[in-house]
Amino acid sequence: MSGFDSNPFADPTADNPFNDPAVTQATNPSVEPVSQYNPIPQPNAMAAAAQANLLRQQEELERKDAELDR
């Protein structure tokens, strides 16, 4: 430990590695936190999309059926 100082009255933050500007900026509480990012769609969104697709297919089949009945 080259930065060790045996003086108990010395400035304790002089050799503090967490006093680095990059660390203090990253841990600054005034920075707005980013909401949880999830690249995988939620199951509810997938189910809603699948339901919409099934409804669209059903309407298309009913139109074809009505056309064939003519």
VMD Tcl script that draws the C-alpha trace (Angstrom):
set ca {
  {0.00 0.00 0.00}
  {1.99 2.93 -1.23}
  {-0.74 5.40 -0.26}
  {-0.92 4.23 3.35}
  {-0.48 7.03 5.87}
  {0.00 6.11 9.52}
  {-1.13 9.59 10.59}
  {-4.67 9.21 12.02}
  {-5.25 12.97 11.63}
  {-4.48 13.06 7.90}
  {-7.18 13.70 5.31}
  {-8.87 10.28 4.81}
  {-10.13 11.20 1.33}
  {-6.68 11.99 -0.08}
  {-6.06 8.44 -1.33}
  {-9.67 7.30 -1.57}
  {-10.10 5.43 -4.89}
  {-13.84 6.17 -4.76}
  {-13.11 9.89 -4.79}
  {-12.30 9.60 -8.50}
  {-14.37 12.08 -10.57}
  {-15.74 9.29 -12.79}
  {-16.98 7.36 -9.75}
  {-18.50 10.37 -8.04}
  {-20.25 11.41 -11.26}
  {-21.66 7.91 -11.82}
  {-22.93 7.67 -8.24}
  {-24.33 11.21 -8.14}
  {-27.92 10.96 -6.84}
  {-29.01 13.98 -8.93}
  {-28.61 11.91 -12.10}
  {-32.00 10.65 -13.31}
  {-32.04 6.83 -13.15}
  {-32.83 4.93 -16.33}
  {-35.93 2.79 -16.11}
  {-35.46 -0.93 -16.45}
  {-34.66 -1.77 -20.09}
  {-35.89 -5.12 -21.30}
  {-35.25 -5.91 -24.98}
  {-37.51 -8.97 -24.79}
  {-41.20 -8.06 -25.17}
  {-43.49 -8.76 -22.27}
  {-45.68 -11.89 -22.55}
  {-48.81 -9.70 -22.38}
  {-47.65 -7.71 -25.39}
  {-46.89 -10.90 -27.28}
  {-50.28 -12.37 -26.39}
  {-52.07 -9.20 -27.49}
  {-50.21 -9.23 -30.81}
  {-51.05 -12.90 -31.33}
  {-54.71 -12.25 -30.51}
  {-54.84 -9.35 -32.99}
  {-53.24 -11.54 -35.64}
  {-55.81 -14.30 -35.03}
  {-58.68 -11.81 -35.29}
  {-57.28 -10.47 -38.57}
  {-56.96 -13.99 -39.96}
  {-60.51 -14.83 -38.84}
  {-61.92 -11.76 -40.59}
  {-60.00 -12.63 -43.75}
  {-61.32 -16.20 -43.70}
  {-64.88 -14.98 -43.16}
  {-64.55 -12.62 -46.15}
  {-63.26 -15.48 -48.31}
  {-66.11 -17.69 -47.10}
  {-68.68 -15.02 -47.95}
  {-67.09 -14.60 -51.38}
  {-67.27 -18.35 -52.03}
  {-70.93 -18.45 -50.95}
  {-71.90 -15.97 -53.70}
}
mol new
graphics top color blue
foreach p $ca { graphics top sphere $p radius 0.5 }
foreach p [lrange $ca 0 end-1] q [lrange $ca 1 end] { graphics top cylinder $p $q radius 0.2 }
display resetview
